[in-house]
Amino acid sequence: MTPEELHAAEAVELLRRVPYGRVATSMRALPFLALARHIVVDGRVVLRMHSGFGYHQACNGSVVAYGADNSNSREAELWSVQFTGTAQVTVPTNAELELFGPVPHFADGEVYDPVYMRIEPQFITVHSLTRNPDRQYQHAL
């Protein structure tokens, strides 16, 4: 395997450890982040989002960044992955739907209406913080 292939394989393995992440793009020239459920199939990231927000319309055909991390875990090593590429609205296969699992019932009080997007990654990044001491956060008042 090439170094790029090893890097992509590591990113995919990390992404499989968490079910949700955030997709980022712009809508009407303003940046936004949206929560999405993800799976990885054949090196591509497939997302499930609520269509009622309309975010998929801004993403479809555009370059997006999709990131996930383990920042809420108690692991000593923190990591984040990001896949950047063009997103396309897609119809998932039955096998992909099974990988996603059950659809949420509601999104912001509305019935959840799923829409799916496939990202063809052009850039993949992995970052980690190791030897992270006990993560007790303190905030000054």
C-alpha positions as CSV (number, residue, x, y, z in Angstrom):
1,M,0.0,0.0,0.0
2,T,1.1,3.5,-0.7
3,P,1.3,6.1,2.2
4,E,-1.9,7.7,0.8
5,E,-3.7,4.4,0.9
6,L,-2.6,3.7,4.4
7,H,-3.7,7.2,5.5
8,A,-7.1,6.7,3.9
9,A,-7.5,3.3,5.5
10,E,-6.7,4.7,8.9
11,A,-9.2,7.5,8.4
12,V,-11.9,5.0,7.4
13,E,-11.2,2.8,10.4
14,L,-11.5,5.8,12.8
15,L,-14.7,7.0,11.1
16,R,-16.3,3.6,11.6
17,R,-15.8,4.1,15.4
18,V,-18.4,6.8,15.6
19,P,-21.9,7.0,14.0
20,Y,-22.3,10.8,13.5
21,G,-20.2,13.7,12.3
22,R,-20.7,17.1,10.7
23,V,-20.9,18.2,7.1
24,A,-19.7,21.6,6.2
25,T,-20.3,23.7,3.1
26,S,-21.8,27.1,2.4
27,M,-25.4,28.2,1.8
28,R,-26.1,31.6,0.3
29,A,-22.4,32.5,0.7
30,L,-22.4,31.7,4.5
31,P,-20.7,28.7,6.0
32,F,-22.7,26.1,7.9
33,L,-22.3,22.8,9.7
34,A,-25.0,20.1,9.8
35,L,-25.2,16.9,11.8
36,A,-25.2,13.7,9.7
37,R,-25.2,9.9,10.2
38,H,-22.5,8.2,8.1
39,I,-21.3,4.9,6.8
40,V,-18.3,4.1,4.7
41,V,-18.8,2.0,1.6
42,D,-16.0,1.2,-0.9
43,G,-13.9,4.2,0.3
44,R,-16.8,6.7,-0.1
45,V,-18.6,8.3,2.8
46,V,-22.4,8.0,2.6
47,L,-24.4,10.4,4.7
48,R,-28.0,10.4,6.0
49,M,-29.5,13.8,6.9
50,H,-33.0,15.2,7.5
51,S,-34.2,16.6,4.2
52,G,-36.5,19.1,5.9
53,F,-33.7,21.4,6.7
54,G,-32.7,21.7,3.0
55,Y,-29.0,21.4,3.6
56,H,-28.7,18.6,1.1
57,Q,-29.6,21.1,-1.6
58,A,-26.6,23.2,-0.8
59,C,-24.4,20.2,-0.6
60,N,-25.5,18.4,-3.8
61,G,-22.9,18.9,-6.5
62,S,-20.7,21.1,-4.2
63,V,-17.4,20.4,-2.5
64,V,-18.1,19.7,1.2
65,A,-16.0,18.7,4.2
66,Y,-17.3,15.9,6.4
67,G,-15.6,15.5,9.8
68,A,-16.0,13.3,12.8
69,D,-14.0,12.9,16.0
70,N,-14.0,11.2,19.4
71,S,-13.9,14.3,21.5
72,N,-16.7,13.1,23.7
73,S,-15.0,9.8,24.6
74,R,-12.8,9.1,27.6
75,E,-10.0,7.7,25.4
76,A,-6.5,9.1,26.1
77,E,-5.9,9.7,22.4
78,L,-8.2,12.2,20.7
79,W,-8.6,12.1,17.0
80,S,-10.4,13.8,14.2
81,V,-10.9,12.8,10.5
82,Q,-12.0,14.9,7.6
83,F,-13.1,13.9,4.1
84,T,-13.3,16.6,1.5
85,G,-14.9,16.0,-1.8
86,T,-17.9,16.5,-4.0
87,A,-21.2,15.4,-2.6
88,Q,-24.1,14.0,-4.7
89,V,-27.6,13.1,-3.5
90,T,-27.9,9.3,-3.9
91,V,-30.3,6.5,-3.4
92,P,-28.7,4.0,-1.1
93,T,-28.8,0.2,-1.7
94,N,-30.7,-2.0,0.7
95,A,-27.3,-3.2,2.2
96,E,-26.4,0.5,2.8
97,L,-29.8,1.2,4.5
98,E,-29.1,-1.8,6.8
99,L,-25.7,-0.3,7.7
100,F,-27.3,3.0,8.6
101,G,-29.8,1.3,11.0
102,P,-33.1,2.8,12.1
103,V,-34.1,6.3,11.0
104,P,-34.7,8.9,13.8
105,H,-38.4,9.6,14.4
106,F,-38.1,13.4,14.6
107,A,-35.7,16.3,13.8
108,D,-36.5,19.5,15.6
109,G,-40.0,18.3,16.2
110,E,-40.7,17.5,12.6
111,V,-41.0,13.9,11.2
112,Y,-37.5,12.9,10.1
113,D,-37.4,12.6,6.3
114,P,-34.1,11.1,5.3
115,V,-32.0,12.1,2.3
116,Y,-28.7,10.5,1.4
117,M,-25.5,11.9,-0.1
118,R,-22.4,10.2,-1.3
119,I,-19.0,12.0,-0.9
120,E,-16.2,11.1,-3.3
121,P,-13.2,12.0,-1.1
122,Q,-10.4,14.0,-2.8
123,F,-8.6,14.9,0.4
124,I,-8.5,13.0,3.6
125,T,-6.9,14.2,6.8
126,V,-6.4,12.6,10.2
127,H,-5.2,14.4,13.3
128,S,-4.6,13.1,16.8
129,L,-3.6,14.4,20.2
130,T,-1.7,11.7,22.2
131,R,-0.8,11.5,25.9
132,N,-3.8,13.6,26.7
133,P,-3.9,14.0,30.5
134,D,-7.1,13.5,32.4
135,R,-9.5,15.6,30.5
136,Q,-10.9,17.7,33.3
137,Y,-12.0,21.0,31.8
138,Q,-11.9,24.1,33.9
139,H,-13.5,27.4,32.9
140,A,-12.6,30.7,34.4
141,L,-15.6,32.8,35.5
